[in-house]
Amino acid sequence: MRKEWLLLKPDDESVKRLVEYLGIDTFLARLLVTRGIKDEIEAMKFLNPDKTILHDPFILQDMTVAVRTIIGARDRDESIVIFGDYDVDGVTSTALLYLAMKRMGFKVSYYIPLRLEEGYGLSRDALKDLRDRGHSLLITVDCGVTSFSEIEYAREIGFDVVVTDHHEVKDILPPANAVINPKRPDDSYPFKGLAGVGVAFKLLVALNETLRCPINPEEYLDIVALGTIADIVPLRDENRYIVREGTAKIQSSPLLGLKALLSYLRIPSENLTAQDIAFKIAPKLNAAGRMDSAIVALELLISEDMDSAMNTASRLLKHNQNRQTIEAKIFEQTSKDLEINHRMNDDFALVIDGDNWHLGVLGIVASRLVSIHNKPVFLISTTGQDGKGSARSPSGVSIISLLNEVSSLLREFGGHEMAAGFSIDKENIPEFRRAINEAYIRQYGRKLPVFKIDVDDVLSLESITPHVLDKLEILRPFGHSNPEPKFLIKGLNIEKAKTFGSGSDHVKMILRSGDRKTLAIGYNMSSIFDDFKYVKPNLLKVDAVASIKSDNLYGLQSVKLSLSDVNLYIDPVFEEEVRDKNFVFEFIRDWKNQQPASQVKNDVSALISELEKKLSHKCPEFMDISSKSPWGTFGNIRLKNPFLALRILRNYQKGLKTFIVSAINGTLAHTYYSLQHYLDAIKPVFANSLYRGSLEENVIFVTLPFFVENFARILETAGEVIFDEPAYILSGIFKGHPDLEGFLSLIDSVLDISGFTGSVYYDDLKEFLADRRISHVYKPNPIKKVGIIDNRGSRKKVEQVMSIVGHGENVAVIVDSPHKTVTLAKSMGSRLSHALQNGELIFYNYMLKDFQRSVIYSLVERQKIRVLITTPSSDGLGVTLGNSNIVFYSAPRNFLEVLDSVSTRPGEDSELFLNLSFNKSDLLSNTSEMDRLFPTIEELEAVYQDLKDVLPAPERDIRKALSFEDGISKVYLSILEEMNLLNYDGNVWYSSSNGELDTTLVKKTLRYREGIAEKRMTRWFATKLSTMTTRGLLRSLTNSEEVLRVG
């Protein structure tokens, strides 16, 4: 989540005026101005909120009529029912009027609807039932202002109706006897920010005054404060007085129900703050309405004896515990869904659905997900074919505007900027997910909102004195429109740090500036050390945005910081020491979004010069022979790769187009990705049977079948054709293959611009080169000090790696995909955190960015890494670790991967151990993958038959119609396209022929021809790996003929 600190800059003139007029200090004046309080009178009332701040309730429109209607009901001995909402505001409003009016002699009852069964507000069924019970006057609290038809019905069946509400008013008011709402457009009441319980309180005050004050309404300010805080209304104007006085009453003499609840929660009432009420009390009261009936919360507030209050509090906390359990289960399920469906994490809006999720907690879970991901969240509970959802959004994103754009997919919806509810047909959810993300992109672009934190001022730790604490106390209570001040405190040293809580979600630190120390606590902030997991906290400094608390532990006043956000950075004194290791963990944590510390320049000339210098020293023979044409260089792969890179770069610099030809995709990919760190600047192209681009690029890697298929086009533009690892072409995998015949018939016509290079050299290749009088050099690759540890069949791979690292040895773990390098690095990193000092573990794969590859090569060469997890095509990074253990965690796909893993640079004398940790299922996985990528004729026939039989007539997109996954669809459909049975317009595949599938033509397609050799090599090598002894494998490292001669 991106966060931005905004340092508020109060108007200097306004600050100066407050200082001069009120006689307050600049610190307090600045805080007032940043809260928008610039007027001297408003500031005085804000700092000294007394009873005079309360407005005359009769200013409220219809108040006189409401009071007259209620008193008239009493005079006629009519029964009155208070109809409340099920949230805390509604419950406290109901409790307030019920307790006070009962005490004043009214015949009064109450009703709160069930959230899940009746929904929000008035309903005809409830109204009829209440009327049948004999009630004559209906008083709504915290609801009713939009219930036009329901109140019309209530009047029809004989109710008098008084509406008290604070929600937004529609164009027409309901036909009640009186509608009290400060947000009425015709209402002149000076403060529009009352909660529902605040409006009910104004009715109570007016009623009490009219009846000549039989009670003191302020005795109920604790109830009013509770609802006001819970409903997150502005703590300004009379709300400030209500909450301050109400909180004070709770501190000194709380209601029996609140006293019982505080007792269960072990919260001392005397130190209770508005924030405690908001975060510790209100959620418990809300739980009843969410899980069952809000009547439990109401009964708690109106309890008349301590025994019943304690029993009711116990019931309420059970509801809350049930709410927490259900909430945790739904949150866990949503987290698993995000973990399984990786693509959803890239969405700009999260849409997650589940069967029979409890509707009462969806909003809470959605809010929690918003706080984590800072993006809109839509949670949908499905039952049968029906879906009901709750949506939440971060600040700056309008949920309701997003839903408006996709309304055609919804049954109904409603809400406001940051929260909404909706219903949807289950079958529409996938389309809704797509559409809501497109709506987000249209409205907000491809960026997530920034989480902004307002900072009131910059302080030093030394400047936080008792005087500052006193000034902050004056600003209480804190809440909406009067947030607790946050300060930026820079350059603090971390003396100690540790996590705490059941999930270790929170962090506790001792921070120091000079000789001054303080405790700092950050809730749900344990992740702040993620970027520095392997860096000791005392090597870091911190800039903290925090609120300041007075800590009176043991009767001694001290300061502690409540952290909102922090910026950790390396102490400059230790920067050089930890820079590399900090890169490592940033990389492991979020390699996709990692950015270079400085601008990376790719200088081709400098790289050519560096390679020429290195190769002239290590193998001048390669340099000499390559001046002839055709040429051949064979031997150590540690020399072959840089030499091939040099040749390509030189051609590029001269403007010559280079084609690199390799037998199969496996060997071609190995070389292509091994050379990436050399060729990043020139962006080479990988072309095989699935390639759809042109052949205009300067450097193109191609398979042998592709070369034969496109020979005429290649010959027209090629400056040089380099055959990489030609031994594989002659190994037998192309036996009886048309592309071997094509190669042999075409090679002579391209010899004058050709070169041959490889790490394998044996008699068949030697004879091929001699027959064509190709000048070549062979520098044998001495494999020294290599031992093989045979753990084939083991299922304890991770434990083997752990053991090696535990003995202080370097290890390179080779896996078969980039995804596995990432997941294995993260899992091992957490398990090896004690064994590795400051992040000596890293992964490498061909999907990395240029600068990442460069830094990783540097780290490995400088012996900064002990555990490397890599794909096979790393150009020998594993052996560069020095005295390494090379662990084949996944089975190698071809012999080139094995040879590359143990070949050291000439002159190096490292001791290596080749640990074979793959098992039979890994070998089977390799062959299965080839079968998946290169379908048989029978499989292709089945797919084509499906296209003809199943494809709906109006459906043009074949891949969508048959639910093909992306990778596999490209394989199958490209073959059919090559046979002119399908067309592809760049976006969708569509049928272009009703013809039959000609199996003879299938065998001639480029993909099928590639697959023959690919499958032969994979199966042959898998058989060899499963049966060859360690002695035989060791022997093959210097004489590979036994492994390569297929057949």
LINUR-V278411 format. One record per backbone hydrogen bond with DSSP energy under -1.0 kcal/mol. NH is the residue of the N-H (numbers start at 1). CO is the residue of the C=O. Records with the same first field share a line. If there is no record, write none. Layout:
# LINUR-V278411
NH=CO ; CO
This chain:
# LINUR-V278411
4=451
6=453
8=455
15=11
16=12
17=13
18=14
19=15
20=16
21=17
22=18
23=19
29=25
30=26
31=27
32=28
33=29
34=30
36=33
37=32
38=36
43=39
44=40
45=41
46=42
47=43
48=44
53=50
54=51
59=56
60=57
63=60
66=62
67=63
68=64
69=65
70=66
71=67
72=68
73=69
74=70
75=71
76=72
77=74
78=73
80=107
81=137
82=109
83=139
84=111
91=87
92=88
93=89
94=90
95=91
96=92
97=93
98=94
99=95
100=96
101=97
102=98
103=99
104=100
105=102
106=101
108=106
109=80
111=82
118=114
119=114
127=123
128=124
129=125
130=126
131=127
132=128
133=129
134=131
135=130
136=79
137=79
138=160
139=81
140=162
141=83
143=164
147=144
148=146
151=147
152=148
153=149
154=150
155=151
156=152
157=153
158=155
159=154
160=136
162=138
163=178
164=140
165=180
176=174
177=161
178=161
180=163
184=181
187=184
199=195
200=196
201=197
202=198
203=199
204=200
205=201
206=202
207=203
208=204
209=205
210=206
211=207
212=209
213=208
219=216
220=217
221=218
224=220
225=221
226=222
227=223
228=224
229=225
230=226
231=227
232=229
233=228
235=480
236=234
239=236
242=238
243=239
244=240
245=241
246=242
247=243
248=244
249=245
250=246
251=247
252=248
253=249
259=255
260=256
261=257
262=258
263=259
264=260
265=261
267=262
271=268
272=269
277=273
278=274
279=275
280=276
281=276
282=277
285=281
286=282
287=283
290=286
291=287
292=288
296=293
298=294
299=295
300=296
301=297
302=298
303=300
309=305
310=306
311=307
312=308
313=309
314=310
315=311
316=312
317=313
318=314
319=315
320=316
321=317
322=318
323=319
324=320
325=321
326=322
327=323
328=324
329=325
330=326
331=327
332=328
333=329
334=330
335=331
336=332
337=333
338=334
339=335
340=336
341=337
342=340
344=341
345=342
346=343
347=344
350=376
352=378
354=380
356=382
361=358
365=361
366=362
367=363
368=364
369=365
370=366
371=367
372=368
373=369
374=370
377=392
378=350
379=390
380=352
381=388
382=354
383=386
386=383
387=424
388=381
389=422
390=379
391=420
392=377
393=418
397=394
399=417
402=398
403=399
404=400
405=401
409=406
410=407
411=423
414=421
416=419
420=391
421=414
422=389
423=412
424=387
426=385
428=425
429=426
432=428
433=429
434=430
435=431
436=432
437=433
438=434
439=435
440=436
441=437
442=438
443=439
444=440
445=441
451=2
453=4
455=6
456=486
459=488
464=461
465=463
469=465
470=466
471=467
472=468
473=469
474=470
476=473
479=482
482=479
487=546
488=457
489=544
492=542
493=512
494=540
495=510
496=510
498=508
500=506
504=501
506=500
507=522
508=498
509=520
510=496
511=518
512=493
513=516
516=513
518=511
520=509
521=561
522=507
526=505
528=525
529=526
530=527
532=529
535=532
539=536
540=537
541=569
542=492
543=567
544=489
545=565
546=487
547=562
549=560
551=558
555=552
556=553
558=551
560=549
561=519
562=547
563=521
564=545
565=545
567=543
569=541
571=539
574=571
578=574
579=575
582=578
583=579
584=580
585=581
586=582
587=583
588=584
589=585
590=586
607=603
608=604
609=605
610=606
611=607
612=608
613=609
614=610
615=611
616=612
617=613
618=614
619=615
623=619
624=620
625=621
626=622
627=624
628=625
631=754
632=775
633=756
634=777
635=758
639=636
640=636
641=637
643=639
644=640
645=641
646=642
647=643
648=644
649=645
650=646
651=647
652=648
653=649
654=650
656=651
658=698
659=720
660=700
661=722
662=702
668=664
669=665
670=666
671=667
672=668
673=669
674=670
675=671
678=675
679=675
680=676
682=679
683=679
685=699
687=701
691=688
700=658
701=685
702=660
704=662
707=703
708=704
709=705
710=706
711=708
714=710
715=711
716=712
717=713
718=714
719=657
720=657
721=753
722=659
723=755
724=661
725=757
728=725
730=726
735=732
737=734
741=737
742=738
743=739
744=740
745=741
746=742
747=743
749=746
750=747
753=750
754=751
755=721
756=631
757=723
758=633
766=762
767=763
768=764
769=765
770=766
771=767
773=770
774=769
777=632
779=634
787=912
789=914
791=789 ; 916
793=918
794=791
800=796
801=797
802=798
803=799
804=800
805=801
806=802
807=803
808=805
809=804
811=866
812=885
813=868
814=887
815=870
821=817
822=818
823=819
824=820
825=821
826=822
827=823
828=824
829=825
830=826
831=827
832=828
836=832
842=867
844=869
848=845
853=849
854=850
855=851
856=852
857=853
858=854
859=855
860=856
861=857
862=858
863=860
864=859
866=840
867=840
868=811
869=842
870=813
871=844
874=872
880=876
882=879
885=810
886=913
887=812
888=915
889=814 ; 887
890=814
899=895
900=896
901=897
908=905
912=785
913=884
914=787
915=886
916=789
917=915
923=919
924=920
925=921
926=922
927=923
928=924
929=925
930=926
931=927
932=928
933=929
934=930
940=936
941=937
942=938
943=939
944=940
945=941
946=942
947=943
948=944
949=945
950=946
951=946
958=989
961=957
962=958
964=959
969=965
970=966
971=967
972=968
973=969
974=970
975=971
976=972
977=973
978=974
979=975
980=977
981=976
983=990
985=988
990=983
992=981
1002=998
1003=999
1005=1002
1009=1005
1010=1006
1011=1007
1012=1008
1013=1009
1014=1010
1015=1011
1016=1012
1017=1013
1018=1014
1019=1015
1020=1016
1021=1017
1022=1018
1023=1019
1024=1020
1025=1021
1026=1022
1027=1023
1028=1024
1033=1029
1034=1030
1035=1031
1036=1032
1038=1035
1039=1035
1044=1040
1045=1041
1046=731 ; 1044
